[in-house]
Amino acid sequence: MDYLESAAFTPAWSPTELLHARTVFGGMPRYLSLLDDRSGVGDNYERLVLDPDGALHEETTRLLNAELSEPRVYASILMAVSQGRTKAGEIITAAGIPPSSLQKYLERLEELGLVQRRRSVNATPAAKNLRYRLADPFIASWHRYALPHLSALRVRGSQGAWARFVAPTLDRDPAAAPATFEDVSRTWVARHMDEFWTGEHGEIGTLIQGSGQQAAELDVACALGRGQQRRWLLGECKWQEQPVDHWALRQLQDNAARHLGAADVERWLLFSRAGFHASLTAAPDLRLVTLDELYAPTAGRL
């Protein structure tokens, strides 16, 4: 389910809570049906996932044991990717597996819908600049927050575990809430494409620099039109507690120049958790989108 369909299960939660829930529970209806929005996301995660007796505590283990012949090897790969090792060499080192075996394991995980490969939207089919990510946020959260602390959870229980194990990095880890915010922003663009472009366009994805420098990636990118008439829709997502100012726009434009040179940009997009500085206002070529707008009811239109 997409982020708006998922949000319908817990209407009492704020947009920030909804995005946190998306980060740790994902969009599986069965998981979402167990949530109780009369308490917070953390309370629900402790009750369902971190508690050794929780309804979802053994969910990932059951899945891997049922579907995979070498669950420990696959678990090590999933753990590596959940911790931000997104390139093949990084996964090999972190998981401790032979380089010749990685592709076999990754292909199986892709078949099961547990891992996705990412490439830059302007890459050719033969490009080797691939990144990998966990496709299911719930699986990712289990490997990030529960699996490393199973012994402590069995001894101390789950009470307070959200504050100890999840909250300190949830908003700062680029692979956690910031990555969910980027996914949600790209989905919003897909739903609102007619606001920006009515003709032919490519997929909505990211622009990834070949060197892998995170700062030079563009979070939202879509080629509009084709051939020499092609233009671009480019965006930056800021999951921070301070309002976004002109620096974010400048960073977006600088990174765009690194990737695309003097390419024509139809619209710049800035997405912000905490809104925008008063000096930064929308313009014909600049669209500002807040977290509240992403979760506004009107965002659900097709």
Protein Blocks (a to p, Z undefined) as FASTA:
>chain_A
ZZklmmmmmmmbcfklmmmmmmmnojafklmmmpcfkbcfklmmmmmmmpmkbmklmmmm
mmmmmmpcblmlmmmmmmmmmnopabfklmmmmnopafklmmmmmmmmmmnopaccdddf
kbcfklcbdcdddfblklmmmmmmmmmmmmmmmmnomnhklmmmmmmmmmmmmklmmmmm
mmmmmmmmmmmmmmmoccdcddddddddfklpaklpcfbdcdehehjlbccddddddddf
bdcdfklmmmmmmmmmmmnopaccfbacdddfklpafklccdfkbccddfklmmgmklmp
ZZ
